């Protein structure tokens, strides 16, 4: 593995999941793998789980992690090629990224979409410019369109539940849209759909209201319906996430509370386990009774973010040797 931007960088999903599970059982088995190496964690927007889990993962491998909040602590970066820098940007990525590549063995970047210009966001210009100019492996800590470390942790969590509960049938996994008070990116939903389709070991269904279709390049292969009740029937796992509109980009067309998952809706499922990437707006996106109940996997899922990051880091470091 030379970089980690999407599922397309993974040769074998199940092998990567197995590596993560092994690290969970023995976090320090490769504690010298990254001795005398550094990872730069660059944040262009806030983070809690992604930042801390990646720092812990790096430490477990003996790697020093340096965190830099680019949006607050650094110069305003310019990413456009050929830009005339007479505005607010102070330093071009062509100048900054190679220096960062000299400082660090691996760079991990977290960016965020504008939700204003779809073409710009979906070009993934920010992270691609780091890849182009840094000269070292780049890990996505979430980009404008995808969140691959989250998706890897999602599959780790699902696999653990399949083994723990001795599920022998092909599980039905539902990604359901949820209400929110403001427009959110499509990153987590895009990424979950991309990884589910690539994994291919589930009956995967996406349900959302009218006008909330995602980009087909991520969802192709999934069953898609606007009937949430039908989608949830006999589900084994439910992934709850809000996202804003894709076609008329970055909008909220409706905020119907009927789309919030409750215990009543679980009644038609196969005692489905419920997942959310966090942070979550309680009793808007997801009800207290679900989050605090026995079907919730949110804490287990968040914990698995460490092992997802550790597996990816180890793969990249082993490839560099």
C-alpha angles and dihedrals in degrees: 000000000000097000140355114226103126143350088280089075091062118087095191121014095193092050091052091048090050090052090052092049090050090053090050089056093044111017096178102044090112097031092142097045093099100028111152091012129116135208121201113215107201118191123193089173136022126288140176113171096027094052098042097040092051092048091051091046092051092049091051088059094046093255125141113231121205116193121207123180099209094187093056109022106033142055118284104264127223116214103174116105113239093011119168098225100212095122135065099307115098106181132034121229088233088067100035102044098057090051091051088049088057092050098046140042092211132019123208116194132195116193133163135213122252091222085214106082112037095189092054094045095046092047086068088216096163099055093035091056090054089050091049098050109023098074093211133085114286126210121197113231085183126319134199092282110015143042105194099170089056091049092050090052088049092057092043089055094046092049091051091052093047090054095041094049094037093235106184100174125078101273121236109230120189127196107201129189116234133197122262137177095237139026112278129193123265091230101109094040092046091048096046090051092047093051095043091052093046092046091053096189099111142059094247122201130177120200127186141143123272114291095023096101115146127221107291093223087072100036102041108125096032126105109244127199139162090213104093094183092055091046093052096050110116092354117162096193131022122197111199120203140147121222133173124238119291105195096046087034126237100354138133110223097172140001101197109175088208087081092063111107116244137171089260089062091049090062093085094046130088089261085287122210113231126223135190128169095223154249091093132185101229116228090007104063097012133008126247090237091061097040093048095037135091095263095062119108096175096112094045090047094050090049090054090061087083094056093044090054093044093052092050094046091049092050092052094045093048089050091053094056 
